[in-house]
């Protein structure tokens, strides 16, 4: 879990973004923000840890790129953009 922002932090971020909030608005906005953060945390916790399907940290493609293909790929990357198509 994360540390919940207090009213002063919410007000400071709002000012940085150019939003002018009154004291009542800051309290309401903080309440809404905490609800959204709780929902996000619930979603993230429900997903569990990331899994990478049995592949190790160093993944190799099943078929290496042939030398001829490498030349074509680099030529395509260097080609000028096609305008008007």
CORLIN-V172872 format. One line per field, one symbol per residue. psi: psi as a letter, one per 40 degrees, with the letter a starting at -180 (. if undefined). A space follows every 10 residues. Layout:
psi = ???
This chain:
psi = iihhiidddd ddddddefhh iidddddddd dddddddddd dddddddaii iffeiadghh idhihidddd dddddddeii ihie.
